[in-house]
Amino acid sequence: MELLEAIHTRRSIRAFTDAPVSGEDLDTVLRAAMAAPSAGNAQPWHFVVITDRAVLDAIPDIHAHAAMVRQAPLAIAVVAELAQEKYPGFGYWTLDCSAAVENLLLAARGLGLGTVWCGIYPRPERMEGLARLLALPEGVKAHALVVMGHPAQDFKRVDRFKPERIHQNHW
């Protein structure tokens, strides 16, 4: 799929078929995620691929808006190892992980996969709940959860361009 088409047709998909995601497609989206820019090239991200049905089914107890994970074949928790930060204390890990998530979402769309980005950070109850569920070690913080699978709904192109949001040189 052409890049701009992927960007303009990427949508949050909340309905999935029961078809599994291939190992090749999973590898492709994770490679795309790890190609994201990061502050000081720190690359603090780690990715926890969740396919265990019991773990997937427990996620809505942590994040009420992630109920679609119960029908998806997998989810990817995007987490950060804070010791990898080059500029500790500034919170750049959140930006780094966000860039990785966006790359992952676009790569999945390019492959015809559906995704939905479920925010974990900055909600402490979600961050701590996911950390417990996934047995994250100390110093590793949960950032986002991407639910992924073959879509059981259509991708629609929506024009979100708002020229009134563009400013030249000053507000």
Backbone as a chain_set.jsonl record, in Angstrom:
{"seq": "MELLEAIHTRRSIRAFTDAPVSGEDLDTVLRAAMAAPSAGNAQPWHFVVITDRAVLDAIPDIHAHAAMVRQAPLAIAVVAELAQEKYPGFGYWTLDCSAAVENLLLAARGLGLGTVWCGIYPRPERMEGLARLLALPEGVKAHALVVMGHPAQDFKRVDRFKPERIHQNHW", "coords": {"N": [[0.847, -1.18, 0.0], [0.497, 2.227, -0.75], [2.234, 4.836, 0.971], [0.946, 7.351, 1.775], [-1.69, 6.679, 1.384], [-2.017, 4.698, 3.334], [-1.639, 6.267, 5.628], [-3.844, 8.059, 5.468], [-6.022, 6.354, 5.56], [-5.863, 4.903, 7.848], [-7.433, 3.731, 10.68], [-9.006, 3.39, 13.902], [-9.598, 0.164, 14.685], [-12.014, -1.946, 15.908], [-13.175, -4.373, 15.722], [-12.576, -7.697, 14.964], [-11.575, -10.463, 12.868], [-11.335, -14.053, 13.299], [-8.962, -14.884, 12.294], [-5.507, -15.667, 12.482], [-2.629, -13.528, 13.073], [0.11, -13.465, 10.988], [3.44, -14.693, 11.634], [5.347, -13.438, 10.084], [4.1, -10.991, 9.392], [3.836, -9.911, 11.963], [6.54, -9.629, 12.664], [7.25, -7.717, 10.741], [5.738, -5.419, 11.527], [6.809, -4.932, 14.049], [9.476, -4.428, 13.439], [9.118, -2.048, 12.034], [8.142, -0.437, 14.101], [10.419, -0.277, 15.722], [12.013, 1.25, 14.129], [11.461, 3.822, 14.586], [12.011, 7.326, 15.414], [13.934, 8.487, 18.248], [14.612, 10.261, 21.289], [17.881, 11.332, 21.497], [18.568, 8.983, 20.286], [17.969, 6.893, 21.992], [16.172, 4.737, 22.123], [14.309, 3.433, 24.038], [12.3, 1.579, 24.121], [10.435, -1.477, 24.545], [8.686, -4.397, 23.515], [5.904, -6.203, 24.307], [4.532, -8.989, 23.193], [1.375, -10.207, 23.175], [-0.36, -13.107, 23.202], [-1.581, -15.061, 24.601], [-4.625, -16.266, 25.533], [-5.875, -16.051, 28.077], [-4.455, -13.947, 29.257], [-4.966, -11.862, 27.438], [-7.753, -11.699, 27.79], [-7.872, -10.704, 30.364], [-7.158, -8.086, 30.216], [-9.245, -6.053, 29.801], [-10.117, -5.702, 32.425], [-8.255, -4.042, 33.446], [-8.181, -1.928, 31.698], [-10.925, -0.448, 30.77], [-11.828, 0.401, 28.264], [-10.725, -1.269, 26.461], [-12.031, -3.525, 25.615], [-12.329, -4.791, 23.166], [-10.158, -6.403, 22.837], [-10.739, -8.906, 23.63], [-11.671, -10.317, 21.452], [-9.651, -10.222, 19.66], [-6.701, -11.564, 18.038], [-4.232, -10.916, 19.051], [-2.271, -8.662, 21.08], [-0.114, -5.88, 21.539], [1.966, -4.754, 23.967], [3.433, -1.728, 24.525], [6.262, -0.713, 26.035], [8.614, 0.977, 28.216], [12.037, 0.949, 29.0], [13.366, 2.588, 31.47], [16.029, 3.004, 32.226], [17.386, 3.134, 29.87], [17.105, 5.648, 28.876], [18.534, 8.616, 27.558], [18.324, 11.132, 28.528], [17.45, 11.333, 31.408], [14.573, 11.871, 33.456], [13.22, 13.785, 32.003], [11.132, 12.703, 30.627], [11.114, 11.871, 27.986], [10.81, 9.307, 27.093], [8.116, 8.8, 26.77], [7.463, 10.157, 24.457], [9.142, 8.875, 22.655], [8.107, 6.254, 22.708], [5.555, 6.811, 21.733], [6.107, 7.552, 19.079], [7.057, 5.106, 18.155], [4.734, 3.574, 18.412], [3.064, 4.83, 16.509], [4.451, 4.257, 14.119], [4.159, 1.48, 14.159], [1.356, 1.22, 13.951], [0.9, 2.301, 11.385], [2.418, 0.585, 9.768], [1.037, -1.801, 10.205], [-1.437, -1.118, 9.048], [-0.613, -0.819, 6.401], [-0.183, -3.451, 5.792], [-2.692, -4.409, 5.737], [-3.792, -5.041, 8.15], [-5.778, -4.575, 11.115], [-5.833, -2.22, 13.778], [-5.976, -0.887, 17.116], [-5.17, 1.756, 19.193], [-4.73, 1.718, 22.5], [-4.662, 3.765, 25.167], [-2.393, 3.733, 27.814], [-0.392, 5.001, 29.485], [-0.935, 8.269, 30.703], [-2.141, 7.106, 32.918], [-2.099, 6.032, 36.124], [-3.347, 3.744, 37.307], [-3.801, 2.095, 35.119], [-1.21, 1.784, 34.11], [0.105, 0.535, 36.289], [-1.529, -1.711, 36.594], [-1.194, -3.082, 34.125], [1.529, -3.522, 34.28], [1.648, -5.322, 36.437], [0.124, -7.464, 35.376], [1.686, -8.257, 33.186], [4.058, -8.809, 34.367], [6.14, -6.89, 34.469], [9.49, -5.804, 34.86], [11.09, -3.92, 37.538], [11.549, -0.472, 36.897], [10.675, -0.508, 34.319], [8.247, 0.883, 32.358], [4.809, 0.913, 31.5], [3.396, 2.003, 28.485], [1.59, 1.985, 26.198], [-1.06, 0.094, 24.645], [-1.488, -1.889, 21.897], [-3.984, -3.239, 20.122], [-4.434, -5.867, 17.866], [-5.276, -7.331, 14.701], [-6.893, -9.147, 12.021], [-9.078, -7.114, 10.261], [-12.591, -6.847, 10.943], [-14.201, -4.963, 10.033], [-14.696, -2.094, 7.949], [-12.131, 0.033, 6.56], [-12.24, 3.469, 6.531], [-11.822, 6.385, 4.64], [-11.229, 9.509, 5.966], [-11.371, 12.961, 5.89], [-9.44, 14.924, 7.746], [-8.229, 17.316, 7.661], [-7.602, 20.612, 8.63], [-7.418, 23.703, 7.744], [-7.508, 26.03, 9.251], [-6.038, 25.497, 11.475], [-3.446, 25.91, 10.93], [-0.628, 27.924, 11.182], [1.398, 30.685, 10.292], [4.601, 31.56, 10.999], [3.796, 33.104, 13.326], [1.264, 32.867, 15.882]], "CA": [[0.0, 0.0, 0.0], [1.227, 3.488, -0.818], [2.343, 5.411, 2.307], [-0.086, 8.343, 2.091], [-2.971, 5.961, 1.483], [-2.025, 4.079, 4.666], [-1.826, 7.33, 6.619], [-5.184, 8.643, 5.395], [-7.083, 5.365, 5.781], [-5.682, 4.23, 9.128], [-8.517, 3.986, 11.625], [-9.087, 2.471, 15.035], [-10.425, -1.001, 14.361], [-12.435, -2.562, 17.162], [-13.794, -5.667, 15.428], [-11.572, -8.524, 14.301], [-11.912, -11.839, 12.515], [-10.573, -14.995, 14.126], [-7.736, -15.265, 11.583], [-4.286, -15.272, 13.199], [-1.656, -12.649, 12.429], [1.281, -14.291, 10.672], [4.714, -14.314, 12.24], [6.01, -12.502, 9.176], [3.469, -9.676, 9.569], [4.201, -9.434, 13.291], [7.927, -9.188, 12.556], [7.266, -6.484, 9.945], [5.254, -4.268, 12.299], [7.751, -4.663, 15.137], [10.645, -3.773, 12.828], [8.71, -0.668, 11.753], [8.085, 0.265, 15.382], [11.782, -0.027, 16.188], [12.652, 2.201, 13.219], [10.998, 5.167, 14.966], [13.007, 8.199, 16.04], [13.87, 8.607, 19.708], [15.494, 11.305, 21.827], [19.246, 10.856, 21.678], [18.609, 7.621, 19.759], [17.972, 6.013, 23.161], [15.376, 3.556, 21.828], [14.02, 2.788, 25.314], [11.118, 0.73, 23.995], [10.357, -2.937, 24.477], [7.364, -4.764, 23.025], [5.433, -7.469, 24.859], [3.509, -9.537, 22.303], [0.449, -10.981, 24.009], [-1.237, -14.002, 22.445], [-2.221, -15.95, 25.568], [-6.027, -15.843, 25.638], [-6.179, -15.657, 29.453], [-3.86, -12.627, 29.48], [-5.769, -10.927, 26.642], [-9.07, -11.545, 28.4], [-7.739, -9.98, 31.629], [-6.833, -6.675, 29.956], [-10.342, -5.108, 30.063], [-10.215, -5.422, 33.857], [-7.287, -2.967, 33.687], [-8.527, -0.815, 30.797], [-12.315, -0.715, 30.387], [-12.068, 0.711, 26.857], [-9.976, -2.225, 25.644], [-12.822, -4.759, 25.567], [-12.181, -5.458, 21.865], [-9.038, -7.338, 22.908], [-11.287, -10.251, 23.869], [-11.894, -11.014, 20.183], [-8.456, -10.07, 18.819], [-5.733, -12.646, 18.216], [-3.047, -10.491, 19.797], [-2.064, -7.263, 21.445], [1.291, -5.567, 21.797], [2.18, -3.728, 24.984], [4.631, -0.921, 24.279], [6.768, -0.328, 27.343], [9.919, 1.637, 28.138], [13.056, 0.683, 30.014], [13.809, 3.943, 31.79], [17.495, 3.053, 32.309], [17.908, 3.368, 28.524], [16.957, 7.062, 28.505], [19.749, 9.438, 27.539], [18.027, 12.36, 29.258], [16.513, 10.919, 32.456], [13.807, 12.881, 34.167], [12.465, 14.666, 31.114], [9.965, 11.995, 30.111], [11.156, 11.653, 26.539], [10.407, 7.938, 26.791], [6.723, 8.796, 26.323], [7.479, 10.584, 23.057], [9.784, 7.796, 21.901], [7.147, 5.151, 22.568], [4.469, 7.26, 20.855], [6.597, 7.452, 17.702], [7.101, 3.678, 17.829], [3.349, 3.124, 18.231], [2.556, 5.319, 15.228], [5.064, 3.441, 13.065], [3.532, 0.158, 14.225], [-0.007, 1.347, 13.418], [0.952, 2.513, 9.934], [2.9, -0.656, 9.148], [-0.076, -2.756, 10.24], [-2.408, -0.702, 8.025], [-0.028, -1.137, 5.112], [-0.314, -4.906, 5.593], [-4.109, -4.76, 5.751], [-4.206, -5.421, 9.498], [-6.465, -3.569, 11.89], [-5.268, -1.948, 15.099], [-6.512, 0.205, 17.919], [-4.213, 2.218, 20.202], [-5.362, 1.909, 23.801], [-3.743, 4.519, 26.009], [-2.088, 3.255, 29.161], [0.204, 6.174, 30.093], [-0.333, 8.483, 32.016], [-3.079, 6.656, 33.951], [-1.359, 5.138, 37.035], [-4.024, 2.464, 37.52], [-3.568, 1.279, 33.923], [0.225, 1.487, 34.054], [0.407, -0.444, 37.335], [-2.266, -2.946, 36.297], [-0.535, -3.788, 33.03], [2.838, -3.961, 34.797], [1.41, -6.547, 37.22], [-0.346, -8.533, 34.487], [2.767, -8.703, 32.308], [5.253, -9.028, 35.198], [7.206, -5.993, 34.028], [10.481, -5.587, 35.918], [11.26, -2.565, 38.078], [12.198, 0.439, 35.958], [10.035, -0.62, 33.003], [6.941, 1.522, 32.467], [3.852, 0.652, 30.428], [3.015, 3.211, 27.75], [0.419, 1.824, 25.335], [-1.435, -1.251, 24.23], [-2.016, -1.907, 20.536], [-4.743, -4.448, 19.824], [-4.186, -6.08, 16.442], [-5.809, -8.514, 14.051], [-7.486, -8.914, 10.706], [-10.282, -6.329, 10.548], [-13.94, -7.292, 10.602], [-14.905, -3.728, 9.689], [-14.017, -1.405, 6.856], [-11.332, 1.234, 6.746], [-12.859, 4.582, 5.809], [-10.998, 7.586, 4.504], [-11.864, 10.692, 6.541], [-10.511, 14.127, 5.737], [-9.349, 15.647, 9.014], [-7.427, 18.516, 7.426], [-8.239, 21.851, 9.092], [-6.477, 24.781, 7.439], [-7.53, 27.048, 10.307], [-5.084, 25.08, 12.502], [-2.095, 26.178, 10.422], [-0.217, 29.306, 11.448], [2.672, 31.005, 9.668], [5.538, 32.369, 11.77], [3.219, 33.465, 14.625], [-0.102, 32.343, 16.051]], "C": [[0.893, 1.243, 0.0], [1.14, 4.185, 0.546], [1.22, 6.384, 2.639], [-1.472, 7.712, 2.167], [-3.087, 5.296, 2.86], [-2.286, 5.126, 5.74], [-3.274, 7.811, 6.638], [-6.311, 7.647, 5.613], [-6.895, 4.593, 7.081], [-6.794, 4.673, 10.065], [-8.385, 3.039, 12.805], [-10.083, 1.382, 14.685], [-10.733, -1.719, 15.663], [-13.164, -3.882, 16.962], [-12.824, -6.462, 14.559], [-12.136, -9.888, 13.935], [-11.11, -12.764, 13.429], [-9.289, -15.467, 13.439], [-6.501, -14.812, 12.37], [-3.446, -14.297, 12.377], [-0.405, -13.491, 12.2], [2.522, -13.786, 11.405], [5.462, -13.31, 11.394], [5.426, -11.095, 9.323], [3.822, -9.083, 10.935], [5.632, -8.905, 13.284], [8.012, -7.854, 11.808], [6.828, -5.279, 10.769], [6.194, -3.929, 13.452], [9.028, -4.013, 14.616], [10.334, -2.306, 12.511], [8.669, 0.147, 13.041], [9.48, 0.649, 15.856], [12.571, 0.899, 15.267], [12.276, 3.642, 13.565], [12.144, 6.005, 15.517], [12.845, 8.175, 17.554], [14.891, 9.634, 20.166], [16.875, 10.727, 22.104], [19.466, 9.452, 21.158], [18.636, 6.577, 20.883], [17.226, 4.701, 22.927], [15.014, 2.783, 23.107], [12.906, 1.747, 25.261], [11.426, -0.767, 24.065], [8.918, -3.226, 24.066], [6.998, -6.136, 23.576], [4.283, -7.936, 23.971], [2.657, -10.487, 23.133], [-0.477, -11.79, 23.112], [-1.986, -14.967, 23.36], [-3.64, -15.44, 25.832], [-6.381, -15.397, 27.051], [-5.632, -14.259, 29.756], [-4.658, -11.576, 28.704], [-7.112, -10.646, 27.312], [-9.033, -10.786, 29.727], [-7.532, -8.48, 31.412], [-8.004, -5.723, 30.198], [-10.59, -4.837, 31.548], [-9.284, -4.275, 34.254], [-7.679, -1.712, 32.912], [-9.913, -1.1, 30.227], [-12.597, -0.477, 28.911], [-11.293, -0.214, 25.912], [-10.722, -3.557, 25.512], [-12.664, -5.515, 24.253], [-11.047, -6.476, 21.863], [-9.534, -8.772, 23.121], [-11.565, -11.014, 22.578], [-10.685, -10.935, 19.256], [-7.487, -11.224, 19.062], [-4.49, -12.237, 18.996], [-3.12, -9.022, 20.149], [-0.576, -7.095, 21.708], [1.334, -4.452, 22.835], [3.493, -3.035, 24.652], [5.048, -0.36, 25.631], [8.151, 0.293, 27.176], [10.795, 1.225, 29.311], [13.725, 2.021, 30.327], [15.327, 4.074, 31.892], [18.133, 3.317, 30.949], [17.829, 4.832, 28.109], [18.302, 7.785, 28.54], [19.575, 10.715, 28.338], [17.007, 12.044, 30.357], [15.809, 12.105, 33.106], [12.984, 13.801, 33.3], [11.229, 13.992, 30.509], [9.951, 11.783, 28.612], [10.735, 10.237, 26.15], [8.966, 7.89, 26.285], [6.618, 9.21, 24.859], [8.066, 9.488, 22.181], [8.804, 6.65, 21.656], [5.981, 5.543, 21.669], [4.882, 7.174, 19.386], [6.633, 5.984, 17.264], [5.694, 3.132, 17.584], [2.826, 3.58, 16.874], [3.155, 4.526, 14.061], [4.408, 2.06, 13.002], [2.135, 0.194, 13.602], [-0.001, 1.477, 11.896], [1.452, 1.276, 9.201], [1.782, -1.691, 9.113], [-1.111, -2.4, 9.18], [-1.904, -1.053, 6.633], [-0.12, -2.617, 4.77], [-1.768, -5.363, 5.569], [-4.613, -5.216, 7.107], [-4.924, -4.257, 10.168], [-5.825, -3.431, 13.257], [-6.118, -0.909, 15.813], [-5.498, 0.479, 19.019], [-4.997, 2.49, 21.472], [-4.347, 2.574, 24.725], [-3.597, 3.899, 27.388], [-1.502, 4.415, 29.967], [-0.702, 7.371, 29.799], [-1.202, 8.002, 33.177], [-2.399, 5.651, 34.884], [-2.012, 3.78, 37.212], [-3.839, 1.536, 36.326], [-2.107, 0.854, 33.834], [0.577, 0.395, 35.061], [-0.291, -1.771, 37.069], [-1.61, -3.748, 35.192], [0.836, -4.296, 33.466], [2.685, -5.248, 35.598], [1.048, -7.709, 36.302], [0.79, -9.121, 33.664], [4.082, -8.947, 33.05], [6.427, -8.174, 34.716], [8.202, -5.797, 35.169], [10.497, -4.132, 36.388], [11.985, -1.705, 37.051], [11.675, 0.338, 34.536], [8.603, -0.125, 33.165], [6.073, 1.212, 31.253], [3.416, 1.967, 29.801], [1.701, 3.046, 26.996], [0.151, 0.354, 25.082], [-2.02, -1.126, 22.833], [-2.675, -3.258, 20.316], [-4.691, -4.625, 18.314], [-4.835, -7.376, 15.946], [-6.29, -8.175, 12.654], [-8.842, -8.238, 10.929], [-11.572, -7.0, 10.107], [-14.822, -6.06, 10.397], [-14.069, -3.028, 8.64], [-13.156, -0.247, 7.341], [-12.006, 2.327, 5.927], [-11.888, 5.746, 5.776], [-11.799, 8.773, 5.021], [-10.884, 11.845, 6.403], [-10.545, 14.94, 7.029], [-8.532, 16.931, 8.882], [-8.22, 19.749, 7.828], [-7.269, 22.997, 8.863], [-6.435, 25.864, 8.508], [-6.584, 26.704, 11.47], [-3.642, 25.319, 12.088], [-1.792, 27.651, 10.604], [1.159, 29.516, 10.83], [3.449, 31.982, 10.549], [5.063, 32.77, 13.153], [1.834, 32.867, 14.699], [-1.034, 33.138, 15.257]], "O": [[1.919, 1.284, 0.679], [0.1, 4.135, 1.203], [0.596, 6.255, 3.693], [-2.325, 8.166, 2.929], [-4.152, 5.336, 3.478], [-3.07, 4.893, 6.661], [-3.865, 7.955, 7.708], [-7.452, 8.054, 5.832], [-7.696, 3.709, 7.386], [-7.052, 5.868, 10.213], [-7.725, 2.004, 12.709], [-11.256, 1.648, 14.424], [-9.83, -2.058, 16.428], [-13.707, -4.447, 17.912], [-12.32, -5.965, 13.552], [-13.043, -10.402, 14.59], [-10.303, -12.304, 14.236], [-8.605, -16.354, 13.949], [-6.465, -13.687, 12.869], [-3.542, -14.25, 11.151], [0.081, -14.152, 13.118], [2.628, -12.608, 11.746], [6.138, -12.427, 11.923], [6.171, -10.117, 9.373], [4.077, -7.884, 11.044], [5.901, -7.841, 13.842], [8.765, -6.965, 12.205], [7.471, -4.23, 10.721], [6.356, -2.758, 13.794], [9.598, -3.146, 15.277], [11.18, -1.432, 12.696], [9.114, 1.294, 13.065], [9.698, 1.763, 16.333], [13.69, 1.291, 15.601], [12.728, 4.577, 12.904], [13.128, 5.467, 16.025], [11.768, 7.883, 18.075], [15.909, 9.85, 19.508], [17.02, 9.758, 22.849], [20.435, 8.793, 21.535], [19.246, 5.516, 20.743], [17.607, 3.666, 23.475], [15.37, 1.613, 23.243], [12.611, 1.104, 26.269], [12.506, -1.234, 23.7], [8.035, -2.388, 24.25], [7.704, -7.116, 23.336], [3.197, -7.357, 23.991], [3.16, -11.447, 23.717], [-1.275, -11.232, 22.359], [-2.932, -15.622, 22.922], [-3.827, -14.316, 26.298], [-7.133, -14.435, 27.205], [-6.288, -13.475, 30.442], [-4.987, -10.521, 29.247], [-7.55, -9.498, 27.39], [-10.062, -10.275, 30.168], [-7.714, -7.692, 32.34], [-7.782, -4.652, 30.764], [-11.215, -3.833, 31.89], [-9.499, -3.617, 35.272], [-7.531, -0.591, 33.398], [-10.056, -1.905, 29.306], [-13.511, -1.086, 28.355], [-11.219, 0.036, 24.709], [-10.098, -4.6, 25.317], [-12.841, -6.733, 24.212], [-10.984, -7.325, 20.974], [-8.822, -9.731, 22.824], [-11.682, -12.239, 22.605], [-10.699, -11.524, 18.175], [-7.452, -11.794, 20.152], [-3.778, -13.084, 19.536], [-3.911, -8.257, 19.598], [0.123, -8.047, 22.055], [0.813, -3.358, 22.618], [4.533, -3.68, 24.515], [4.296, 0.365, 26.283], [8.782, 0.154, 26.128], [10.347, 1.162, 30.456], [14.542, 2.519, 29.553], [15.86, 5.16, 31.665], [19.305, 3.687, 30.882], [18.42, 5.222, 27.101], [19.104, 7.579, 29.452], [20.555, 11.317, 28.777], [15.843, 12.435, 30.259], [16.38, 13.183, 33.277], [12.13, 14.528, 33.808], [10.375, 14.669, 29.937], [8.896, 11.542, 28.026], [10.347, 9.995, 25.007], [8.627, 7.037, 25.465], [5.793, 8.684, 24.112], [7.553, 9.205, 21.098], [8.689, 6.144, 20.54], [5.468, 4.709, 20.923], [4.084, 6.764, 18.543], [6.28, 5.663, 16.13], [5.479, 2.332, 16.672], [2.204, 2.793, 16.16], [2.442, 4.166, 13.124], [4.137, 1.541, 11.919], [1.773, -0.688, 12.824], [-0.798, 0.842, 11.207], [0.956, 0.956, 8.121], [1.6, -2.378, 8.108], [-1.612, -3.284, 8.485], [-2.665, -1.525, 5.788], [-0.135, -2.992, 3.597], [-2.051, -6.549, 5.402], [-5.73, -5.721, 7.217], [-4.7, -3.096, 9.826], [-5.334, -4.405, 13.826], [-6.872, -0.158, 15.194], [-5.026, -0.439, 19.69], [-5.834, 3.392, 21.511], [-3.298, 2.002, 25.023], [-4.59, 3.582, 28.043], [-2.043, 4.779, 31.011], [-1.205, 7.459, 28.679], [-1.016, 8.449, 34.309], [-2.145, 4.52, 34.471], [-1.319, 2.764, 37.263], [-3.732, 0.322, 36.498], [-1.805, -0.298, 33.519], [1.271, -0.564, 34.721], [0.286, -2.835, 37.293], [-1.481, -4.967, 35.306], [1.254, -5.382, 33.063], [3.495, -6.165, 35.461], [1.594, -8.805, 36.431], [0.857, -10.334, 33.464], [5.1, -9.256, 32.431], [7.55, -8.658, 34.574], [7.799, -5.64, 36.321], [9.981, -3.24, 35.714], [12.93, -2.163, 36.409], [12.174, 1.021, 33.642], [7.843, -0.635, 33.989], [6.545, 1.246, 30.116], [3.103, 2.927, 30.505], [0.798, 3.871, 27.135], [1.012, -0.504, 25.277], [-2.945, -0.345, 22.611], [-2.01, -4.294, 20.323], [-4.878, -3.667, 17.564], [-4.928, -8.367, 16.67], [-6.113, -7.057, 12.171], [-9.663, -8.735, 11.7], [-11.641, -7.631, 9.052], [-16.039, -6.119, 10.57], [-12.888, -3.326, 8.462], [-13.416, 0.361, 8.379], [-12.308, 2.124, 4.751], [-11.219, 6.048, 6.764], [-12.917, 9.017, 4.569], [-9.711, 11.722, 6.755], [-11.554, 15.563, 7.358], [-8.187, 17.556, 9.884], [-9.369, 19.917, 7.419], [-6.393, 23.243, 9.691], [-5.421, 26.548, 8.652], [-6.36, 27.535, 12.35], [-2.718, 24.968, 12.821], [-2.585, 28.516, 10.233], [1.992, 28.61, 10.848], [2.994, 33.097, 10.807], [5.866, 32.776, 14.086], [1.291, 32.411, 13.693], [-2.234, 32.865, 15.258]]}, "num_chains": 1, "name": "protein.A"}
